[in-house]
Amino acid sequence: MDVVELKTGGIPQVSSADLMQALPVAVYTTDRQGYITFFNEAAADLWGYRPVIGQDRWWSAPSTPCSTSARRRWLTTSA
């Protein structure tokens, strides 16, 4: 047994990012300026595109993250 197994009683440790990535629901986080800092695959499926971390912002538009670059990518890929 290694130290991690002793500390956790043999239960494997899972990072919060891994846990959020595995959730079947859309999850995203932003910084104080509204830039997306994390999203999981369910969020990308819901939005219909994959935002660029640290570049795309979440705006309160009709249920869609809408930075200028993200809107352009979404409009060109969904047509």
Order of alpha helices (4+ residues) and beta strands (2+ residues): alpha-alpha-beta-beta-alpha-alpha
